[in-house]
Amino acid sequence: MSNNNIVEFKNVSKWYGEGANRTHVLKNINLTVKEGEFLAIVGFTGSGKTTLINMLTGLLKPSEGEVLYKGKPVEGPSPERGIIFQNYSLLPWLTVYQNVALSVNAIYKDWDKTKKDAHIRHFIDMVSLSPAINKRPNELSGGMRQRVSVARALAVDPELLLMDEPLGALDALTRGNLQEEILKIWSANKRTALLITNDVDEGIFMADRIIPLNPGPNATLGPEYSIDVKRPRNKKALNTDPQFKEVRTEILNYLVELGDASKLSQTQTYQLPDLQPIMPNTRSFPMKRVS
């Protein structure tokens, strides 16, 4: 690993299928993430953000290029690379406590029962789910299920925390609280974090850098934006911070221009066939007088 880069994408492309059926998703992705950094990737729905992060988790392999973690190719999933999915991924037959305990028991095998129990309950309480600790996923709302997945990922303290739009299903208050909790854990443990989001404000509030992912097919990374806002950050104060407003405007303008260009490139003109209606021969169907 060079220059304390914990993550490296080297000329990475990803496609599905072959020949005429090949669908290109990502093209020539070059990216580095330094140890202890918080990076956010922002972009439109369907641009390939989830594909990018799944190659880092080891759930997908690149079609070309290589993805490195600590200088070694990513060959598959690992507990040192924790992931918070956008679709909960909970085991339906287990309770909230048991879903979180499953990962804690797998990682902290040497801990005694009391220590594990306190640790599990701490993270369940952190996401405000203690009253639902013995409920199963089908008894929870979508937002509550997502909070369970957040607690499960944070409870194992991964070296690299990967987040695939994890807070999108939450109400604004819970979302804001979890953003701050994730930042507290990240800053206290000096971990590395990669956030996938389509919320520019969320990216600016949480990250050190933001990089847009241009729309696909053959999606590529856009310019990087450094977030030079001091930590810890206060959401209310951000609204009047000139640096926040400047970088927010730059990123939004870039994304708007991308969206407009993408719409233009996808506009197609279709030649309609010259069709004429067939008129019925009324003489063949004499009308019957109704008396």
VMD Tcl script that draws the C-alpha trace (Angstrom):
set ca {
  {0.00 0.00 0.00}
  {1.50 3.32 -1.08}
  {1.01 6.79 0.47}
  {-1.27 5.33 3.21}
  {-4.01 4.62 0.63}
  {-6.28 1.99 2.15}
  {-8.46 1.70 -0.99}
  {-7.39 1.85 -4.63}
  {-9.37 1.42 -7.84}
  {-7.03 1.04 -10.80}
  {-8.55 1.42 -14.28}
  {-11.68 -0.42 -13.17}
  {-14.49 -1.13 -15.62}
  {-17.58 -3.22 -15.07}
  {-20.03 -4.67 -17.56}
  {-22.58 -7.49 -17.72}
  {-23.12 -9.88 -20.60}
  {-21.05 -10.30 -23.74}
  {-21.14 -9.23 -27.38}
  {-24.30 -7.48 -28.48}
  {-25.86 -8.17 -25.07}
  {-23.07 -6.44 -23.13}
  {-24.27 -3.70 -20.77}
  {-21.56 -1.26 -19.66}
  {-21.94 0.16 -16.17}
  {-18.60 1.69 -15.08}
  {-15.60 2.68 -17.18}
  {-12.01 3.47 -16.24}
  {-12.57 4.19 -12.54}
  {-9.43 5.42 -10.80}
  {-9.88 6.23 -7.13}
  {-7.86 6.29 -3.92}
  {-9.12 6.60 -0.34}
  {-6.61 7.43 2.38}
  {-6.63 5.71 5.74}
  {-8.90 7.61 8.14}
  {-10.60 9.57 5.38}
  {-14.35 10.01 4.92}
  {-15.23 10.01 1.21}
  {-18.66 10.49 -0.33}
  {-19.66 9.45 -3.86}
  {-22.74 11.30 -5.10}
  {-24.71 10.72 -8.24}
  {-28.01 9.96 -9.90}
  {-30.05 6.81 -9.35}
  {-28.87 4.09 -11.73}
  {-25.44 5.60 -12.36}
  {-23.58 2.60 -10.91}
  {-22.86 3.73 -7.34}
  {-23.96 0.42 -5.80}
  {-21.94 -1.54 -8.37}
  {-18.86 0.47 -7.41}
  {-19.22 -0.17 -3.68}
  {-20.06 -3.86 -4.20}
  {-16.71 -4.35 -5.91}
  {-15.08 -3.01 -2.76}
  {-17.09 -5.32 -0.50}
  {-16.05 -8.25 -2.68}
  {-19.60 -9.10 -3.75}
  {-18.71 -8.22 -7.36}
  {-15.49 -8.48 -9.35}
  {-14.35 -5.89 -11.90}
  {-14.51 -6.82 -15.58}
  {-11.24 -4.94 -16.09}
  {-8.71 -3.40 -13.72}
  {-8.29 -4.17 -10.04}
  {-9.68 -3.11 -6.68}
  {-7.14 -3.08 -3.85}
  {-7.63 -2.98 -0.09}
  {-4.43 -2.33 1.85}
  {-2.51 -3.02 -1.33}
  {-4.01 -6.46 -1.94}
  {-6.75 -7.40 -4.44}
  {-10.24 -7.72 -2.97}
  {-11.17 -11.39 -3.40}
  {-14.38 -11.56 -1.39}
  {-16.30 -10.19 1.62}
  {-14.45 -9.60 4.90}
  {-15.53 -8.34 8.35}
  {-12.86 -5.64 8.22}
  {-14.92 -4.07 5.42}
  {-18.35 -3.53 6.98}
  {-21.31 -2.58 4.81}
  {-24.63 -0.91 5.55}
  {-26.94 -1.82 2.68}
  {-29.90 0.24 1.54}
  {-32.23 -2.79 1.67}
  {-31.83 -3.85 5.34}
  {-30.57 -7.45 4.70}
  {-31.92 -8.74 8.03}
  {-32.68 -12.35 8.88}
  {-36.48 -12.41 9.23}
  {-36.63 -15.18 11.85}
  {-34.33 -13.33 14.27}
  {-35.23 -10.47 16.62}
  {-33.57 -7.05 16.61}
  {-31.24 -8.23 19.38}
  {-30.42 -11.48 17.61}
  {-29.69 -9.78 14.27}
  {-27.14 -7.49 15.91}
  {-25.80 -10.32 18.09}
  {-25.17 -12.47 15.02}
  {-22.39 -10.18 13.79}
  {-21.06 -9.37 17.27}
  {-20.73 -13.07 18.16}
  {-18.93 -13.75 14.89}
  {-16.32 -11.01 15.41}
  {-15.83 -10.90 19.18}
  {-15.63 -14.62 19.94}
  {-13.37 -14.13 22.97}
  {-15.71 -11.77 24.80}
  {-17.76 -13.12 27.67}
  {-21.55 -13.15 27.52}
  {-22.00 -10.09 29.76}
  {-19.67 -7.92 27.69}
  {-21.32 -8.99 24.44}
  {-24.78 -8.31 25.84}
  {-23.84 -4.79 27.00}
  {-22.21 -4.06 23.63}
  {-25.25 -5.24 21.64}
  {-27.68 -3.28 23.81}
  {-25.55 -0.13 23.53}
  {-25.79 -0.06 19.73}
  {-29.48 -0.95 19.71}
  {-30.09 1.93 22.12}
  {-27.95 4.20 19.93}
  {-30.43 3.77 17.05}
  {-33.41 4.20 19.43}
  {-34.69 0.64 19.10}
  {-34.53 -0.57 22.71}
  {-38.37 -0.75 22.96}
  {-38.37 -3.05 19.91}
  {-35.38 -5.15 20.95}
  {-37.35 -8.43 20.92}
  {-39.34 -7.78 17.75}
  {-38.71 -9.45 14.41}
  {-38.29 -7.55 11.11}
  {-41.88 -8.15 9.98}
  {-43.04 -6.27 13.08}
  {-40.91 -3.21 12.24}
  {-41.36 -0.33 9.84}
  {-38.94 0.12 6.96}
  {-37.08 2.86 8.80}
  {-36.75 0.73 11.94}
  {-35.34 -2.16 9.91}
  {-32.74 0.15 8.43}
  {-31.74 1.30 11.90}
  {-31.16 -2.34 12.86}
  {-28.79 -2.74 9.90}
  {-26.94 0.43 10.92}
  {-26.54 -0.86 14.50}
  {-25.35 -4.24 13.25}
  {-22.65 -2.72 11.03}
  {-21.40 -0.21 13.60}
  {-21.33 -2.78 16.41}
  {-18.45 -4.74 14.81}
  {-16.27 -1.62 14.39}
  {-14.99 -2.38 10.86}
  {-11.72 -0.85 9.66}
  {-13.52 0.38 6.55}
  {-17.17 1.37 6.86}
  {-19.05 1.20 3.57}
  {-22.49 2.78 3.31}
  {-24.77 2.35 0.32}
  {-27.41 5.08 0.78}
  {-28.12 3.67 4.26}
  {-30.25 6.50 5.65}
  {-32.55 7.23 2.73}
  {-35.55 5.41 4.20}
  {-35.41 7.25 7.53}
  {-37.35 10.27 8.71}
  {-35.41 13.54 8.82}
  {-34.89 13.57 12.61}
  {-33.64 9.97 12.82}
  {-31.50 10.47 9.73}
  {-29.82 13.51 11.25}
  {-29.21 11.73 14.55}
  {-27.64 8.71 12.85}
  {-25.46 10.91 10.66}
  {-24.02 12.43 13.83}
  {-23.62 9.03 15.54}
  {-21.76 7.62 12.53}
  {-19.49 10.67 12.53}
  {-18.77 10.27 16.25}
  {-17.75 6.63 15.81}
  {-15.71 7.44 12.71}
  {-13.82 10.29 14.37}
  {-13.27 8.47 17.69}
  {-11.88 5.29 16.13}
  {-10.09 6.95 13.19}
  {-11.71 4.53 10.78}
  {-12.07 4.98 7.04}
  {-15.54 5.54 5.58}
  {-17.02 5.53 2.08}
  {-20.56 6.86 1.71}
  {-22.72 6.38 -1.38}
  {-25.50 8.96 -1.47}
  {-27.67 11.06 -3.77}
  {-28.04 13.73 -1.08}
  {-25.43 16.46 -1.61}
  {-26.09 18.07 1.79}
  {-25.55 14.73 3.54}
  {-22.26 14.24 1.69}
  {-20.98 17.71 2.58}
  {-22.00 17.34 6.23}
  {-20.27 13.98 6.66}
  {-17.35 13.77 4.23}
  {-13.85 15.16 3.72}
  {-14.19 14.84 -0.05}
  {-17.08 14.46 -2.48}
  {-16.72 12.96 -5.94}
  {-19.68 12.85 -8.36}
  {-20.29 9.71 -10.41}
  {-21.31 10.74 -13.90}
  {-24.42 9.08 -15.39}
  {-23.96 5.83 -17.31}
  {-23.70 3.80 -19.33}
  {-19.91 3.76 -19.00}
  {-20.17 5.95 -15.90}
  {-16.96 7.72 -14.87}
  {-15.90 9.75 -11.86}
  {-16.16 13.52 -12.05}
  {-13.98 16.14 -10.36}
  {-13.37 15.90 -6.63}
  {-14.50 18.57 -4.22}
  {-12.66 19.09 -0.95}
  {-14.87 19.91 2.05}
  {-12.83 22.38 4.10}
  {-15.42 22.86 6.81}
  {-14.07 22.40 10.34}
  {-15.14 19.45 12.48}
  {-17.20 18.80 14.48}
  {-19.84 20.21 12.15}
  {-23.11 21.74 13.22}
  {-25.99 21.46 10.77}
  {-27.58 24.75 11.80}
  {-24.28 26.59 11.51}
  {-23.60 25.04 8.10}
  {-26.51 26.91 6.55}
  {-24.66 30.21 7.08}
  {-21.13 28.90 6.48}
  {-19.73 30.50 3.28}
  {-17.53 27.48 2.49}
  {-20.51 25.14 2.77}
  {-22.66 27.33 0.52}
  {-19.88 27.68 -2.05}
  {-19.08 23.98 -2.39}
  {-22.78 23.06 -2.31}
  {-23.49 25.43 -5.19}
  {-20.54 24.10 -7.21}
  {-21.58 20.46 -6.80}
  {-25.28 21.11 -7.49}
  {-24.44 23.13 -10.61}
  {-22.19 20.33 -11.84}
  {-24.89 17.70 -11.25}
  {-27.57 19.83 -12.93}
  {-25.37 20.26 -16.00}
  {-24.72 16.51 -16.02}
  {-28.43 15.80 -15.85}
  {-29.22 18.19 -18.68}
  {-26.47 16.74 -20.88}
  {-27.64 13.20 -20.12}
  {-31.23 14.03 -21.14}
  {-30.06 15.54 -24.41}
  {-27.89 12.55 -25.25}
  {-30.79 10.18 -24.61}
  {-33.27 12.10 -26.77}
  {-34.18 10.06 -29.85}
  {-36.31 10.82 -32.88}
  {-38.63 8.09 -34.07}
  {-40.06 7.82 -37.60}
  {-43.67 6.76 -37.26}
  {-45.11 4.48 -39.94}
  {-47.53 6.02 -42.43}
  {-50.76 4.43 -41.25}
  {-54.23 5.24 -42.53}
  {-57.42 4.29 -40.68}
  {-59.61 1.64 -42.29}
  {-63.04 3.13 -42.85}
  {-65.93 0.68 -42.46}
  {-68.10 -0.01 -45.51}
  {-71.45 1.02 -44.13}
  {-73.26 -0.44 -47.13}
  {-72.18 -3.91 -46.05}
  {-73.84 -3.40 -42.68}
  {-77.39 -2.10 -43.27}
  {-78.80 -0.46 -40.20}
  {-81.88 -2.02 -38.72}
  {-84.65 0.35 -37.87}
  {-85.73 0.17 -34.29}
  {-89.43 0.73 -33.84}
}
mol new
graphics top color blue
foreach p $ca { graphics top sphere $p radius 0.5 }
foreach p [lrange $ca 0 end-1] q [lrange $ca 1 end] { graphics top cylinder $p $q radius 0.2 }
display resetview
